[in-house]
C-alpha cells in the first residue's frame, strides 16, 4: 500500500525537478499573469474613460481636421480628415528619417575611415567631430541648427543661385519640375536600365566565379541607368517644364520650398547619428583579422580591391547589427521635431489630440506607427545582415 | 525640456486613465479634496505677461493668477494656499481631466466641443477676446486681408490654428503656417523673421508685443477674426464645485457693479454700520445664507474681494492702460458701461 503512494510522491518530485516541465509551468504562469495584467489595464482604462464621460474609439479619424500643414507630400487641405493629417505627418517623419539615415550613413563611413587614417590631421579632425557631436544633447543641436538657419538673410536679401534657387531664413526655394506626358517614356527607359543592370551584374558575377574574368559592371550601370534616358532626350527633347520661384509680396511663390525646420532637423539628426555610426564603422574595420589584409596584399590585390573585396565584406558582418540600432534611434529621435515646429507625426498628432481630445487613441497611433517603422527597418536590415553573413561561409 | 515634458505628459495621460479606479475617485468631492489638502491646485499659463507670469521675486502674478487667489480665499480663507501648475496649450486639458488640477484658469476659449466632448465645464467668461495678427510696421500691411502668401507663426494646441485656417480659406488666400509649441519659441521665430505675422488672441499679442525691445515697431492689425471668450474650466460632473468657481467669478464682477472694492469691503461687510444695500449684504454674507448654499463660509465672497479686489481692480492691475499691456476694457467693461460683462444677480 505504501509503495504506490511513495511512487506518486516521487513522481510529483520528479515533475518538480524536471527542468523542461518546470520551465513550461513557469512560462504558462508568466503568460497568464501578463494577460491578466493587460486585461485589467484595458478594463480599468475603459471604465475610467466612461467614468470621466469621455468617448473613445477611432471614429474621429474621419472628422475634418480644420487646420493646415506647411509640408505636405500628399494632397491635404484643412477640410481633409484627421486620418489624412496623420498620414501627412507620418510621411514627413519617414522623409526626415530616410534623408537622415542616408546622410548619417555617408558621414559615418567617411568619418570612420578618417579616424583610422594614418594622417594625424585627418584622424584628429574626425576625433574632434565625433566627440563634439555625440556628447552634446540632440535637442540642443536641433535648436542650434534651427537658430543658425534663422540667421540666414531675409527673403528680400536671399542668396540666389543663378536666379532659380534662393536661400533665405525661410528655407531653400527651388524650381519645381513639371513632367509632361513624354516623360513617361524616359522613366520607362530608366526602369529598363535598372533591370538591365541587375541582370548584367548577375551574369558578370557568374562569369567571374566560373572563369575569373572581371567585367566593368559599375561603368555599364551608369551607362544603362543614366546614359540611355539622357541619350533619348536628344530625340524627344526634354519633356520637363520648370516652375521657377518668383518673389511675391511676402515670400517666393512657385517652385517648392524646403523648410528651415526640415533642414535643421535633418542636419542635426545626420550629424549626431553620423558620429555614432562612424564609431560602429571603425570597430567593424578594426575587427577584421590582420592576417586577411596581409594575405590580400600577399596575393597582390591593389588597395581599392583590398578594401572592397576583403575588408568591407568582413567588416560589414560586425557593422550591420549595431548600425540597425542607430537607424532605429534616428527614426525615433526625429520626434524631437516638435520643438522647432517640423510637422512630423508627433507634432500633428498633438494638434489632433488637442482638437479632438482623444488622448489615448492618438498616443496609441504614435506607438503603432513607430513600432511598424522600427520593425520594417529591422526586417530590412536583418535580411541584409543575413546576406552579408552568407558571404563569409561561401 | 519641452520634449521631456511632453513625454512625461504622455505617460501621465496613460497612467492617469489606466491607474485610478484602483482606489476609485468619487463624484462631487472636489471641495472635500481641496479642503483635505488645504491647497488649491490651479492650472495657469506657462508665462504670458499680464495673465500669468512670475515677478522679480519669483511669485506668480497676473489676471488669471488673481482668479486662483480669489477662489483659494473663498474656499480656504487664504489666498496663498495655492499650488500653481503651469500648463501648455496642449497639456492643459489632460491635466484637468486626470485630476492634476482642480480648476484651469489659462486663457482658455469656451467652445462647443471642449464643453461638450472633452468632459469639461466652462463656468463663465472672465475675458472676452478675439484672434488678431501682430506684424512689423515695416511690412506695410494695414489689414489682415492683405496677407495672401504670408508666413504666419502660430502657437499650437489652441483654437488659433482652426480660426486661421478658416480665415484664409474663406478669403481664398494662401499662407504658410509655422506652428510652434510655446509662446517664447514662437516669439523667437517671429523676431527672427521666420514668419511675417504672429497670430494669437489679441490680449496675448498685446502681452507679447509689450515684451519686445522696440514695441513701437510692431502693430496689431485691426481685424479680429474670431470670438474667444476666455474663462475658468472645471471637470464635468461635480456641480457643487462648478457652482463655487462660477460664483466666485460672478462675485468679482458684481463687486465692481456694486462698488465694493478691496479697500472698502471690510467696512461694507460689517453687520452693523456696513452697507445698507441688500444685494451687497447678501454678497458679503452679512445677510442671508448664500455661503452655506455653496457649502462655504458666509464671508466667502468678502474674502475673495479682500484678497484681490473686484474685477475692475484686477483688470487695471494687470492688463489696463497703466500696465505694459495697455489694454482698454472694451468688451470687458460692465454692461452698464458699454461692455458685455454681466453677472447674474445675487439673490
Interface residues (C-beta under 8 A of the other chain):
Chain A: X41 X44 X45 X47 X48 X49 X51 X52 X53 X54 X55 X66 X67 X68 X69 X70 X77 X78 X79 X139 X147 X150 X151 X154 X155 X169 X170 X248 X249 X250 X251 X253 X257 X260 X335 X336 X338 X339 X340 X341 X343 X346 X347 X350 X351 X353 X354 X355 X356 X357 X359 X360 X363 X366
Chain B: X1 X2 X3 X6 X10 X13 X14 X17 X18 X19 X20 X21 X22 X25 X89 X90 X93 X94 X97 X113 X114 X117 X118 X119 X139 X147 X148 X149 X150 X151 X156 X157 X158 X161 X162 X164 X165 X166 X168 X169 X175 X176 X177 X178 X179 X180 X181 X185 X189 X192 X193 X194 X196 X235 X236 X237
